Amino acid sequence: MSTQTTNENLAAVLADLERVVAQIKPDQLDDATPCTEFDVAALQRHVLGWLTTFADGFAAPDGRTSSGIDDYELPDNPAAAVRGAASRLTGAVRDGAAARPLYLGDSSMPGELALGMILWEYLVHGWDLARATGQPWAPPAAAVVESLEFAPGMLSPDYQGEGKAFAPRVPVPDDAPALDRLLALSGRDPNWTAQ
């Protein structure tokens, strides 16, 4: 997949994320999400904080940014924050930033690898927020297919399983929709509903 195609897919996913974030109601902030360690408020902070961090890193001339979101505070207008960070990130990639490493603190990864990871991350977390708040989530099919090809390479036993960054894979039929297969691969139950 070309960097340009990944960037276009990411821009579409982040536009959908902006719409979802704009519709989250104050009385939903304490609700559970499919990402079990986060409620809606915490997941929104996680999603926006890392999106800002990634955007800052890609936009920085040396590709360097902080290594986390410990001091990130959710802004008054989260949808505008998504829009601004998405514009910086996709604009920097369009200008060639994915050709160099992205640094998070002292650690780095190739920019193209980081871009694929970000697309996958926001497809899944966008679904988490949409599902938790009763909203539709229908990302472009091409973005889902791209992440289905990318994600298995990242989901080694070191990262997936009980107590790890990703929950164990959830079984789904081989002919399940592509988004369901991506979610299941990423440790989500595509049929999750709030209790």
N, C-alpha and C positions, 0 to 999 in steps of 0.2 A: 504494500500500500504506500502511496506517495505521501510525503509530508503535507502537501497541499490538500490532498483528499482527507487525511486525518484532521487537519485544521478545519476544513469545511464541516466535517462531521461534528467536531467539537463545538464549533460555533452554533450549529443547530441545536445540539443537546443543551448548551448553556442558555440559549434563548428560551427553551422549554423550562429549564430550571428557574429562570427569572420569573416566568409566568406562575410556576408553582409557588415560589417563595412569596410572590405578591399576594397570593390568595390564602396564606396561612393566617388563621384567626388567633387572637390572643388566648382564647379559651382552649386552644389546641396545643399550646406550648408544653404542657406537662404530659401529653399523651405518649403512649408507647410507640415505638417504630420497629420495623423488621430488623433493624440494626440494634440488637438487644441491649447493648451497653449504653445507648443514647435514647433520651426522650426527644420530642420534636425540637425543643429549644436547644438542647445540647448538640443534636445532629446539625441543626441549622448553623450553629456557631462553628462546628467542625468543618462543614462544607464551605462556608464563606471564608473562614480563616485560612484554610488550605488553598482555596481558589485565589485569594489575595496573595498568599505566599508564592504560589506558582507564577502568577502574573508578574509579581515583582522580580522574581528570578529571571524569567524569560526576557523581561523588559530591561534588566540591568545590563550594561555593556559587557560586564565580565561574567554574567550568568550567575551571580552570587546573591543569595538572600539568607534570611534567618533560617534556623533549622526546625522551626515549629510555630505553634500558635498559642503558646502559653499566655501571652498578654493580649490576645485578640479579643476585642469587645464587639458584640453584635451592634451594628449601626442602627440608627432610627429607621432607615429605609433600606432593608435588606435587598429588595429587588434592584434598587439603584446600585447597590454595592456589587451585586452579581453582574449587572450590565457593564459597569465600569471595569471590573476585573477581567471580564470576558473580552472586552474590547482591547484592553492592554495586552492580554495574553495572545489572542489570535492575531492581533496586529504585529506583535513582536515576532511571532512564528512566520507570518507572511513575509516579514523583512529578513528572514534567514536565521532567527535565533535558535531554531532546533538543530542547526548544523554544529553547534558547540555544546559542551556539557552544561547541565543545570546543576548548580551547587546548592545544597541545603546544609548550611553550616559548613562543616569540614568534609562532608560526604558529597559525592557527585555521581551523576549518571549521564549517559549520552542523551542529548536533547530529544532525539527521535524516540528513544525508549521512554523517556519521561512523558512525552506527548501521548503516546499510546496508553500509558498507565493512567494519565489524567482522563482521557476519553472514557476508558473502562470504569474508573472510579466514579465519574459523574453520571454515567448511565445508571449504575447501580444505586448510588446515593440519591440521585434524582427520583428513582422509583421508590426508594425508602420514604422520602418525604411526601411524595405524591400519594402513595398507598396509605401512609399514616394519617393523612389529612383528607382522605376521600376524594382525591383529584385524579384525573386521567394522566397517564404517562405513556406516550406513544412516540418514542424517538425514531429517527429515520432508520429504515431497515439496514441501510449500508453501514451505519454506525454500529449497530448491534452485531452484524456479521463480522465487521473488522475486530471488534472486541472479543468475539467468540474465537477468533483465530489467535488473538494476542494473549488473552488471559491464561490459558493453560501453561504457557511458559513461565508465568509469574507465580503460579500456585503450586510451588514445591511443598513437600512435607514439612519443611522448616516454617512455612507461613500459614499452612491450612490445617485445622484440626482443633480439638478442644483446647481452649486457653490461648489460642494463637490469633494473629491478626485477622484471619478469615476463618469463619465457622466451617465445619466439614461440609462437603458437597451434599446436596439434597438430590435424591433420585427423582428423575422425571422421565417420561417416555422419550425414546429417540426421535419421535416425530412431533414432539412438543414445539410450540412456537419458539423462534430463535431467542426472543427476549426471556422467555421462561427458562430456556437452557442456559443462557448467560447468568441469570439470577441463581439458578440451582448450582451451577459451577462455582459461583461466588459465595455459596453457603446460605442462600436465601430460599425460603419456601415461596414459590410463585403464588401460592394460594393463601398467603398470610393475610389475616384480618385482625384488627384491633379486638382485644378481648373485652 
